[in-house]
Amino acid sequence: KETEAELARLNENLENIVRERTRALQDEVVQRIQAEKNVQAALDYTRSVIEANPDLMAVLDTEGRILDVNTVGETLTGIPKDQLIGTLYFSYLEDDGMLHTAFYRHLETGWTEKVIRIRRTDGHFTPLSVHATMIKGTGTTPDRIIVAAHDITRQKQDEDAIRASLDEKVLLLREIHHRVKNNL
């Protein structure tokens, strides 16, 4: 009888331990589910911020392949986002002979600023002010390059208008100088 009582007590203790462990595991599962929801909400928020950005945002690997791009990339190139991913970023840019040099300098320094022109499928070029930053990988995460490019078409048009106005004023000054010289 003592042995049976001892067995019953041990069985009760074992059942208590199993119940406590089951409760702890259920709590851990609930916490993990909540953590996954929080991570997904953060990812959704980050994605919506990137998509809402009026500038081109792209993530490249160290070879220049597009890993991710926002919808502005579709607008600037005329190519759907899913077709852009996996292609070389340079294939859409007008190469001035210094493009690859600037990219490899970027890999060494970790950042770069450059004015480039991106080609759309219809042949139209859009000038962009590009800022690229290297994000160093940690452990199993490889290095990535974050590219932010702002459309400077209006700025270029304004520069051209100012340059044309300046040229016109220089021409008028020369004409005035010529007439005054003739009068003298």
C-alpha positions in Angstrom: 0.0 0.0 0.0 2.9 2.4 0.8 4.4 1.6 -2.6 1.0 2.2 -4.3 0.7 5.5 -2.4 4.2 6.5 -3.4 3.5 5.6 -7.0 0.3 7.6 -6.9 2.2 10.6 -5.5 4.9 10.3 -8.1 2.3 10.0 -10.8 0.5 13.1 -9.5 3.9 14.9 -9.4 4.6 13.8 -12.9 1.2 14.9 -14.1 1.7 18.3 -12.4 5.1 18.7 -14.1 3.5 17.8 -17.5 0.7 20.3 -17.0 3.1 23.0 -16.0 5.3 22.3 -19.0 2.3 22.2 -21.3 1.1 25.5 -20.0 4.6 27.0 -20.4 4.8 25.6 -24.0 1.3 27.0 -24.8 2.4 30.4 -23.4 5.6 30.2 -25.6 3.5 29.4 -28.6 1.2 32.3 -28.0 4.3 34.6 -27.5 5.8 33.3 -30.8 2.6 33.8 -32.7 2.4 37.4 -31.3 6.0 38.0 -32.2 5.4 36.7 -35.8 2.4 39.1 -36.1 4.5 42.0 -34.8 7.3 41.2 -37.3 4.8 40.9 -40.1 3.2 44.2 -39.2 6.7 45.8 -39.1 7.5 44.4 -42.5 4.2 45.6 -43.9 4.7 49.0 -42.5 8.3 49.2 -43.9 7.1 48.0 -47.3 4.3 50.7 -47.3 6.8 53.4 -46.4 9.1 52.3 -49.2 6.3 52.1 -51.7 4.9 55.5 -50.7 8.3 57.1 -51.3 8.2 59.2 -54.5 11.9 58.5 -55.2 13.3 55.3 -56.6 14.4 52.9 -53.9 16.3 49.7 -54.7 18.3 47.1 -52.9 21.3 45.6 -54.8 23.8 42.9 -54.1 27.5 43.5 -54.4 27.4 42.5 -58.0 24.8 45.2 -58.9 21.8 42.8 -59.2 18.4 44.2 -58.2 17.1 42.3 -55.2 14.1 44.6 -54.4 12.7 47.8 -55.9 9.7 50.0 -55.3 7.0 50.8 -57.9 8.8 54.0 -58.9 11.3 51.7 -60.6 8.5 50.4 -62.8 7.6 53.9 -63.7 11.1 55.0 -64.5 12.0 51.9 -66.6 8.7 50.9 -68.0 9.4 47.3 -66.9 7.3 45.4 -64.3 8.8 45.1 -60.8 9.0 41.3 -60.9 11.0 41.5 -64.2 13.4 44.0 -62.7 14.3 41.8 -59.8 17.4 39.7 -60.5 18.6 41.9 -63.4 21.7 44.2 -63.4 21.0 47.7 -62.2 23.6 49.1 -64.7 21.6 47.7 -67.7 19.0 50.5 -67.2 21.5 53.3 -66.9 23.2 55.4 -69.5 26.9 54.6 -69.1 29.2 57.6 -69.2 32.3 55.4 -68.9 32.6 56.1 -65.2 29.6 54.1 -64.0 31.4 50.9 -63.1 34.3 52.8 -61.6 31.9 54.7 -59.3 30.2 51.5 -58.3 33.5 49.7 -57.3 34.6 52.9 -55.5 31.3 52.7 -53.7 32.0 49.1 -52.6 35.3 50.4 -51.1 34.0 53.5 -49.4 30.5 52.4 -48.5 28.6 55.3 -50.1 28.4 57.4 -53.2 26.6 60.3 -54.8 26.2 60.6 -58.6 24.0 62.1 -61.2 22.9 59.5 -63.8 20.3 59.0 -66.5 18.0 56.0 -66.5 16.6 54.7 -69.7 12.9 53.8 -70.1 11.8 51.1 -72.6 10.5 53.8 -75.0 14.0 55.4 -75.1 13.2 58.3 -72.9 16.0 59.2 -70.4 15.3 60.6 -66.9 18.1 62.3 -65.0 18.4 61.1 -61.4 20.5 62.2 -58.4 21.6 58.9 -56.8 22.7 58.3 -53.3 23.9 54.8 -52.5 24.9 53.3 -49.1 26.5 50.0 -48.3 24.8 48.0 -45.5 27.4 45.6 -44.2 26.2 42.0 -43.6 26.5 40.2 -40.3 27.4 36.6 -40.1 25.1 34.8 -42.6 23.6 38.1 -44.0 25.5 39.3 -47.1 26.4 42.9 -47.8 23.6 45.0 -49.5 23.5 48.3 -51.3 20.6 50.6 -50.7 20.0 53.0 -53.6 17.8 56.1 -53.4 17.4 58.1 -56.6 15.6 61.4 -57.0 14.2 62.5 -60.3 15.9 65.8 -61.2 14.2 66.5 -64.5 12.7 69.8 -63.3 16.0 70.9 -61.8 17.7 70.2 -65.2 15.0 72.1 -67.1 15.4 75.0 -64.7 19.2 74.9 -65.2 18.7 74.9 -69.0 16.3 77.9 -68.8 18.7 79.8 -66.6 21.6 79.0 -68.9 19.5 80.1 -71.9 18.5 83.3 -70.1 22.2 84.0 -69.2 23.3 83.4 -72.8 20.6 85.8 -74.0 21.7 88.5 -71.5 25.4 88.0 -72.5 24.4 88.5 -76.1 22.4 91.6 -75.3 25.3 93.0 -73.3 27.7 92.4 -76.2 25.2 94.1 -78.6 24.9 97.1 -76.2 28.7 97.2 -75.9 29.1 97.1 -79.7 26.5 99.9 -80.2 28.1 102.1 -77.5 31.5 101.5 -79.0 30.2 102.4 -82.5 28.6 105.6 -81.2 31.8 106.6 -79.5 
